[in-house]
Amino acid sequence: MTLLGVDQTMACNELNQSCGGQVRLSWLREFYDSCCDNELWEFVARAYLLHLLGCTIFANKSATYVRTHYLELFRDLPTCRRYA
């Protein structure tokens, strides 16, 4: 909730719909668009990076979900540029 800036209701709804500690990539794209419209750039960056991980590096078999524990990697955005 903190790292993406969503309220508890929105987070619970998405986690219930996706059956656990993951979010749907489609929901993440909608969330990204919403954050762009509201100019919430820190949340935009995290949503983009999480989506990128979910679509490429850590894609699951269905290619529709990404685990939320990867968000911890983006807690401190300035240090992300040092990841190799």
N, C-alpha and C positions, 0 to 999 in steps of 0.2 A: 504494500500500500504506500509506504513512504517513498520508495525508489521510483515508482511510476506516478505517484500523486493521485491515486484513485481512492475513493471513499470505501468504507468497509462493505457497504451494500453492493457496490459495483464489483468489488473483489470477490466477495462471497458468491455472487451470482455467476461470475465467470468460472470460478474454481469448481462450483457445483456442476455447472454445465459441461465442463471439460473433465470431470471425474478425478479431481485431485490436484496435486501441485504442479499443474501445467496450465497454459493458456492456449487458446486457439490462435493460429496465425491470422485468421480473418479478423478476429477481435482485435488483435494487436495492430493490424493495418488501420482499422477504424479508429482505434485509440490514437494512433500516430497522426492521422488526418485531423482529429479533433484538437490535439495538442498544437499542431501547426497553425490551425485557425486561431487558436488562443495565444499563440506565440510563447508557449511554455517550452523553451528550447532545451532545457536540461532533461525533461521528460521525453521530448522528441528524440534526443540522442540515445537515451537508454532504450526506448521502444525500437528504434531503428537497429541498434546493435543486437538486441535480443532477437529481433526478427531475422537478422542476418545469420546469427548462430543457428536458429531454428530451421532455416531454409538450406543452409549449406553444411556447416561443420558438424552439427549435432542433430541433423534431421532424423526423425523417427521413421518407422516403416510407412506410416500413413501420410507423412509429410504435412500434417495438419496441426500439430501441437509442438510447443517448446516448453521445456521444464523451467519453472520460475527460479530455481536455485541458481541459475546462471546470472541472474540480476545482481547477485552479490559481487560479481566481477566488475560491475560498472558502478559500484557505490561511489568511488572516487574517480570521476571521469578524467581529470588531468593525468593520472597515472596510467590510464589505459593505453596511451600512446607508446609506452615502454614494453607492452606485451609483445612477445615474439611468437 
